[in-house]
Amino acid sequence: MGGQIETRLQALGLALPDYCAPRANFLPYRIEGGLIFMAGQICEWNGEVPFVGPVIEDGAAVPASGPYIDMVTAQKAAQMCALNLLFHLRDACGGNLEAIRCVVRLGGFVNCLPGFGAAPAVINAASDLFIALLGEEGRHARTAVGVAGLPANASVEVDAVFALG
């Protein structure tokens, strides 16, 4: 690892996955002008999806059919999505994350049941990671929504737009 961003990542006890291949017919990113548009990344780690099923709020009744995950686990899933974004972002920057000027926008999708209102709290984990790595340049515009399903029944998906420096 090299550079301040990767050093901060390491100091947080985090690492990027070894690989993160697209699951369908799309590019992991596209660069237009000074922006990098990142495809959505699910909570997958080296080809496995450890966090599956809808997220339920703490204290909510758990329906008989599952699987389900709780809020703390969902936040870990959102952070994993952010790490997958960083994996592809590093490639987009020719191996140098220091080429990033800022996070422009983050979009988060939380697999949930109707009436779930805590999608923003789940996606905060991805936002918090970018702020920890980039400081004020990690702050961004954001959308966080609950959805009825995600690829591979993943619990969380995050996409982003970054500006090059």
C-alpha positions in Angstrom: 0.0 0.0 0.0 1.1 3.6 -0.5 -0.2 7.1 -0.1 -2.1 8.8 2.6 -5.5 7.3 1.8 -4.2 3.7 1.9 -2.2 4.5 5.0 -5.4 5.8 6.7 -7.2 2.7 5.6 -4.6 0.5 7.1 -4.6 2.5 10.4 -8.4 1.9 10.6 -7.6 -1.9 10.4 -9.2 -2.2 7.0 -8.0 -3.5 3.7 -9.3 -3.7 0.1 -10.4 -7.0 -1.3 -8.1 -9.1 -3.4 -10.5 -8.9 -6.3 -14.0 -7.6 -7.1 -15.3 -8.7 -10.5 -18.5 -7.3 -11.9 -21.4 -9.7 -11.6 -23.1 -8.7 -14.9 -22.5 -6.9 -18.2 -21.2 -3.5 -17.0 -18.0 -1.6 -16.4 -17.0 -1.1 -12.7 -16.3 2.6 -13.5 -16.3 5.1 -16.3 -14.3 8.3 -16.5 -15.9 11.3 -18.2 -14.2 14.7 -17.9 -12.8 15.0 -14.4 -15.3 12.6 -12.9 -15.2 8.9 -12.2 -18.7 7.3 -12.2 -18.6 4.1 -10.1 -21.0 1.2 -10.7 -22.9 0.0 -7.7 -21.0 -2.4 -5.4 -22.8 -4.9 -3.3 -21.5 -6.2 0.1 -19.4 -8.9 -1.6 -15.9 -9.9 -0.4 -13.6 -11.8 -2.8 -16.5 -13.4 -4.6 -18.6 -14.2 -1.6 -21.7 -12.3 -0.3 -21.6 -12.6 3.5 -24.4 -10.2 4.2 -27.7 -11.4 2.6 -31.3 -10.7 3.1 -33.3 -7.6 4.3 -32.1 -5.4 7.1 -34.4 -5.1 10.1 -34.5 -2.3 12.6 -33.4 -3.0 16.1 -36.3 -4.1 18.2 -38.4 -5.0 15.1 -40.3 -8.3 15.1 -38.4 -10.7 12.9 -40.6 -12.4 10.3 -40.5 -16.2 10.2 -38.8 -16.4 6.8 -35.3 -15.1 6.5 -32.4 -14.6 6.4 -32.3 -11.0 7.9 -29.5 -8.9 9.3 -29.5 -6.3 12.0 -28.5 -2.6 11.8 -24.9 -3.1 13.1 -24.3 -5.9 10.6 -25.9 -3.8 7.8 -23.4 -1.0 8.6 -20.5 -3.4 8.2 -22.1 -4.4 4.9 -22.2 -0.7 3.8 -18.5 -0.3 4.7 -17.7 -3.4 2.7 -19.4 -1.8 -0.3 -17.3 1.3 0.1 -14.1 -0.9 0.2 -15.2 -2.5 -3.0 -15.7 1.0 -4.5 -12.1 1.9 -3.4 -10.8 -1.3 -5.0 -12.1 -0.2 -8.4 -11.3 3.5 -7.8 -7.7 2.6 -7.3 -7.7 0.9 -10.7 -9.5 3.9 -12.3 -6.7 6.2 -10.9 -3.9 4.0 -12.2 -3.1 2.6 -8.8 -2.9 6.0 -7.1 -5.9 6.9 -4.9 -4.2 10.3 -4.2 -5.5 11.3 -7.7 -8.9 11.7 -6.1 -9.9 15.3 -5.2 -13.2 14.5 -3.5 -16.3 12.4 -3.3 -19.0 14.1 -5.2 -22.0 11.9 -4.6 -22.8 8.6 -2.9 -25.9 6.5 -3.5 -27.0 3.7 -1.1 -29.5 1.0 -1.5 -30.7 -1.1 1.5 -32.5 -4.4 1.0 -35.4 -4.1 3.5 -39.1 -4.7 4.2 -41.8 -2.1 3.6 -41.8 0.6 6.3 -38.1 0.4 7.0 -37.0 4.0 7.7 -33.3 3.6 8.7 -31.6 3.3 5.2 -29.7 6.6 5.9 -28.3 5.2 9.2 -27.1 2.1 7.3 -25.4 4.1 4.5 -23.7 6.4 7.1 -21.1 3.6 7.5 -20.0 4.1 3.8 -20.1 7.9 4.2 -18.1 7.8 7.4 -15.4 5.7 5.8 -14.9 8.2 3.0 -14.8 11.1 5.5 -12.3 9.2 7.6 -10.1 8.7 4.5 -10.5 12.1 2.8 -11.4 14.5 5.6 -13.7 17.3 4.4 -13.1 16.2 0.8 -14.9 13.0 1.7 -18.2 14.8 2.4 -20.6 14.3 -0.4 -24.2 14.7 -1.6 -26.1 11.4 -1.0 -29.1 9.3 -1.5 -30.1 6.4 0.7 -33.1 4.4 -0.1 -34.7 1.1 0.9 -35.4 -1.4 -1.8 -37.2 -4.7 -2.1 -34.2 -6.6 -3.3 -30.6 -6.4 -4.6 -28.3 -8.6 -6.7 -27.4 -11.9 -5.0 -29.9 -11.0 -2.3 -27.2 -8.7 -0.9 -28.2 -6.6 2.1 -26.6 -3.3 0.8 -25.3 -1.7 -2.4 -23.4 1.6 -2.8 -22.5 3.6 -5.9 -20.5 6.8 -6.1 -19.1 9.7 -8.2 -15.6 10.9 -7.5 -13.8 14.0 -8.8 -10.2 13.8 -10.0 -7.7 16.3 -8.6 
